[in-house]
Amino acid sequence: MEMVNGFEILKKRVGANIKKIRLIKGIEVKMLCLDLQISPAAYSNIERGVTDITVTKLALLADYLKVSYDQILDFEHHTQFGDGPEQQADKEPAMATEQHMEGYMVALEQAKEENRFLREQNSKLLNMLAQQQDLVKK
């Protein structure tokens, strides 16, 4: 019974990591599901840790999200396999900085695009107001 609970926690952590990476990258579920041909319900179950993720889907998601598999499987640098806490602590600052920088860069690019769009809308609105004022003056 204890092992089942461990697997449930593992599924939830994998799902949470996938969701966190997707959000950092600014990817919408709808687009991801269309691109990977996964139903939104099936994908939601993966992110919520309800369903096991297959190795194939893990590889597809890692490739789509442009991350390595170990980033999806990384659980706050605690692992039962491989490096101990000492070695993980050495890797933590570099990985966090790299991941955060990539997320910040995506967010910055999205903010720039939104800013351009809002400037265009503002310019159009000002032109419309100027045209209306010209009509009123005549």
N, C-alpha and C positions, 0 to 999 in steps of 0.2 A: 504494500500500500504506500509506503514511504517513497518508493521509486516512482510511482505514478505521479505523486505530488511534485517530485523533482522535475519530471518531464513537463508537467503543466507549467511550472515556473519557467522552464527553459523556453517553451513555446511562447509564453507571454513576453519574455525578454527579447527573443528574436523579433517578434512582431513589433514591439516597442522601438527597437533599433531601426527596423525598416521604416516605420512611420516617422521617426525623428529625422532620419536621413532624407526621406522624401520631402518633409516639410522644410528642412534647411535648404534643399535644392529648389524649393518652390514648385514642385511638380504636383499637379492635380491628379486625384485618384482616377477621375474619368478619362483623362488622357493616357495615363499609365495603363489602365485596363484596355483601352482601345489599342494601344501600341503593342502590348504583350498578349493580347487576345485572352484576357482573364476576365471572368465575369466580376462585376463590382462586389457582389455578395461573397464570392470566393476570396477575393482580395481582402475585403473587410475582415473576413474570418482569420486570414493570415496576420494582418496587423493587430487584431485583437487577441491573438494567441489562442484562438478557438481550434484552428486546424493546423496540423503539422504541415510544414513547408517541405516540399521534395527538394532533393539536391538540384534537379533540373530547374525548378522555379527559383531556387536560391541563386543559381548561376545566372539565370535570365535577369533577375532583379539587380544583382550586383553589377552586371554589364550595363543595364539600363540606367541605373543610378550613378554609374561611373565611380564605383567604390570597389574595394577588394572584399572578398568573402569574409575575411577576418574582421572587417569593420562592422559587418552585419552581425557577426557572431561574438563581438566584443561586449562583455557585460561589465562595464565599469572596471575593467582590467582585473577581474577576478576570474581565475580559470582553474579547472581541475587537471588540465593537461599542460605540458610544456613548461614555460617560464614560471618561476615563483614570483611572489610579490616584489622582491628586490629588483628583478630584471624588468618587470612590468613598470615599476616606478621610473626606471630610466627611459622607457619608451613613451610614457604618458605625456610629458610636455610637448614633444615634437608632434605626436599624433593629434593632440587636442588643438594645437596651434594650426596645423595643416587643415584639419577638418573645419575649424572655426573660420579660418581665412577663406576657404572655398565657399562656405556658407555666406560669409559677409560679402564676398565678391558677387555672388548670385543676387543677394538682396540689394546690393548697390546698383547692379545693372538693372534690376527690376524697378528700383526707385528712379533711376535716370530715365527709363522708358516712360514711366508714369508721369514724370515731370515734363517730358517732351509732349506727351499727349495733352496734359493740362494746359501747357503754354499754347498749344494749337487751338484748343477749345476756347481759351481766354481771348486769343487773337480774333477768332471767328465771332465771338460774342461782342467784342469791342467794335468790329466792323459792322455788325448788324445794328448796334446802337447808334453808330455814326450815321449809317444810312437812314435810320428812323428820324434822327435829329434833322438831317438834311430835308427829309420829306415834310417835317413839321414846319421848318423855316420857310418852305416854298408856299 
